[in-house]
Amino acid sequence: MRVGIFKKRHHRSIWGIDWGHPGFAHRTPPEPTTDHRPTVLVRSWGRPAPDGSGETWPYLHCGACLGCTWEGPNRRRTDEAVEDAHDHSHPDWRDLPAMPERRGRHWLTHVQRLYPDGWFDRGGPIRTVRTGIEKRHKPGAAPGGGYDLGVQPPKKTAPVTAVSEVLPFPELDGTEAA
């Protein structure tokens, strides 16, 4: 019983690569890569947020790179850390087109035409529009093994009326403008 309490109390109190993210392995350090590859570090926290908001965060997350020593700022959510890591490893990722989630027969061909040459060979992410409840970023789900970054669909805006009052047309009512 005491071992269980100890394990629960000290589980993940040090930084480690988050489960399922590139470089994750039990008790073995990741192999460094020759180029910049994003991943996420996590640790148990359970204390007031480092941003001074007064909220208690159960975990801290930060983006990291498997190819160098870069680490991002502490974040509350995993997806924020993933985006920080991509800002480091693939700085132009936010400018890429968002693709539909359906993966039909010609989906990959279409994606490869819209994304830069060699993007997926370098572990680049794909931006995918997500409309369901599962909107998190998915490690290893891009065509080359990079991240599939979930994007919200554009918000529909209400139609805007340019002129709210009806203007008279002199040619229709028989009067002429002076």
C-alpha positions as CSV (number, residue, x, y, z in Angstrom):
1,M,0.0,0.0,0.0
2,R,2.8,2.5,0.8
3,V,4.4,1.8,-2.5
4,G,1.1,2.7,-4.3
5,I,0.9,6.0,-2.3
6,F,4.5,6.8,-3.1
7,K,4.0,6.0,-6.8
8,K,0.9,8.1,-7.0
9,R,2.5,11.0,-5.1
10,H,5.7,11.1,-7.1
11,H,4.4,9.9,-10.5
12,R,5.8,12.1,-13.3
13,S,7.1,14.8,-10.9
14,I,10.0,15.3,-13.3
15,W,9.9,16.3,-17.0
16,G,9.5,13.5,-19.5
17,I,8.2,13.1,-23.1
18,D,4.4,12.9,-23.1
19,W,2.9,9.5,-23.8
20,G,2.4,8.9,-27.6
21,H,4.5,11.9,-28.7
22,P,7.7,11.5,-30.8
23,G,10.6,10.2,-28.7
24,F,8.4,8.6,-26.0
25,A,9.8,5.4,-24.5
26,H,9.7,3.9,-21.0
27,R,12.9,4.5,-19.1
28,T,15.1,5.2,-22.1
29,P,16.1,8.6,-23.5
30,P,15.1,9.4,-27.0
31,E,17.5,9.2,-29.9
32,P,18.4,12.7,-31.1
33,T,17.4,13.5,-34.7
34,T,19.5,15.2,-37.3
35,D,16.9,17.8,-38.0
36,H,14.4,19.7,-35.9
37,R,11.5,17.4,-34.8
38,P,8.8,18.6,-32.5
39,T,7.6,16.7,-29.3
40,V,6.0,17.6,-26.0
41,L,7.4,17.3,-22.4
42,V,5.0,16.9,-19.5
43,R,5.2,16.8,-15.7
44,S,2.8,16.6,-12.8
45,W,2.2,20.0,-11.2
46,G,-0.9,20.4,-9.0
47,R,0.1,23.9,-8.0
48,P,-0.9,27.4,-8.8
49,A,-0.3,28.3,-12.5
50,P,3.1,29.8,-13.3
51,D,1.3,32.5,-15.3
52,G,-0.1,34.1,-12.1
53,S,-3.8,33.4,-12.9
54,G,-4.4,31.8,-9.6
55,E,-5.8,28.6,-11.2
56,T,-4.3,25.2,-10.2
57,W,-2.8,23.3,-13.1
58,P,-2.6,19.5,-12.7
59,Y,0.2,19.3,-15.3
60,L,2.7,21.5,-17.1
61,H,3.4,20.9,-20.8
62,C,6.1,22.4,-22.9
63,G,7.1,22.0,-26.5
64,A,10.6,20.6,-27.2
65,C,12.8,19.6,-30.1
66,L,14.4,16.2,-30.6
67,G,17.1,17.7,-32.8
68,C,18.4,20.4,-30.5
69,T,18.1,21.7,-27.0
70,W,15.2,24.0,-27.6
71,E,12.3,24.0,-25.1
72,G,9.2,26.2,-25.2
73,P,7.4,28.0,-22.3
74,N,5.3,26.2,-19.7
75,R,1.7,25.7,-21.0
76,R,-1.5,24.4,-19.4
77,R,-2.6,22.4,-22.4
78,T,-0.8,19.9,-24.6
79,D,-2.0,21.4,-27.9
80,E,-0.5,24.8,-27.0
81,A,2.9,23.1,-26.4
82,V,2.6,21.2,-29.7
83,E,2.0,24.5,-31.5
84,D,5.1,26.1,-29.8
85,A,7.2,23.1,-30.9
86,H,6.0,23.5,-34.5
87,D,6.7,27.2,-34.4
88,H,10.3,26.2,-33.7
89,S,10.6,23.2,-36.1
90,H,8.4,24.2,-39.0
91,P,7.9,28.0,-38.7
92,D,5.6,28.3,-41.7
93,W,3.1,25.7,-40.6
94,R,0.4,28.3,-39.8
95,D,0.4,29.6,-43.4
96,L,-0.4,26.2,-44.9
97,P,-4.0,25.4,-46.1
98,A,-6.3,23.4,-43.8
99,M,-7.4,20.2,-45.4
100,P,-10.7,18.3,-45.0
101,E,-10.5,15.3,-42.6
102,R,-11.9,12.8,-45.2
103,R,-9.2,10.7,-46.7
104,G,-10.6,9.5,-50.0
105,R,-8.7,7.9,-52.8
106,H,-7.1,11.1,-54.1
107,W,-6.8,12.9,-50.8
108,L,-3.0,12.4,-50.4
109,T,-2.3,13.5,-54.0
110,H,-4.3,16.7,-53.4
111,V,-2.5,17.4,-50.1
112,Q,0.9,16.8,-51.7
113,R,0.1,19.3,-54.4
114,L,-0.9,22.0,-51.9
115,Y,2.0,21.6,-49.4
116,P,5.6,22.4,-50.1
117,D,7.8,19.8,-51.8
118,G,9.4,17.5,-49.2
119,W,7.3,18.9,-46.4
120,F,6.1,15.5,-45.1
121,D,9.6,13.9,-45.7
122,R,10.9,16.4,-43.1
123,G,8.2,15.4,-40.6
124,G,6.0,18.4,-41.4
125,P,2.5,18.6,-39.9
126,I,-0.7,18.7,-41.8
127,R,-3.5,21.1,-40.8
128,T,-6.9,19.3,-40.7
129,V,-10.3,20.9,-40.3
130,R,-12.1,19.2,-37.4
131,T,-15.9,19.5,-36.8
132,G,-16.5,16.7,-34.4
133,I,-15.7,16.6,-30.6
134,E,-12.2,15.3,-31.1
135,K,-10.1,18.4,-31.9
136,R,-6.8,17.6,-30.3
137,H,-3.5,17.5,-32.3
138,K,-2.5,13.9,-33.2
139,P,1.1,12.9,-33.1
140,G,2.2,10.6,-36.0
141,A,-1.0,11.1,-38.0
142,A,0.4,13.3,-40.9
143,P,1.4,11.5,-44.1
144,G,5.1,11.5,-43.3
145,G,4.6,10.7,-39.6
146,G,4.4,14.2,-38.3
147,Y,1.5,15.8,-36.4
148,D,-2.0,16.2,-37.6
149,L,-2.9,19.6,-36.2
150,G,-6.6,20.1,-35.7
151,V,-8.0,23.4,-37.0
152,Q,-11.5,24.8,-36.2
153,P,-13.7,25.5,-39.3
154,P,-14.2,29.1,-40.2
155,K,-17.0,30.7,-38.2
156,K,-20.1,31.6,-40.3
157,T,-20.9,35.2,-40.1
158,A,-24.3,36.7,-40.3
159,P,-25.1,38.6,-43.5
160,V,-24.5,42.3,-43.3
161,T,-26.9,44.8,-44.8
162,A,-25.0,47.7,-46.4
163,V,-27.9,50.1,-46.4
164,S,-30.7,49.7,-43.9
165,E,-33.2,52.1,-45.4
166,V,-34.9,52.1,-48.7
167,L,-33.7,54.8,-51.1
168,P,-36.1,56.5,-53.5
169,F,-35.6,56.0,-57.2
170,P,-36.7,59.2,-59.0
171,E,-37.0,57.4,-62.4
172,L,-39.5,55.0,-60.9
173,D,-41.8,57.5,-59.2
174,G,-41.9,60.2,-62.0
175,T,-39.8,62.9,-60.2
176,E,-36.4,64.0,-61.2
177,A,-33.5,65.0,-59.0
178,A,-32.4,68.7,-59.3
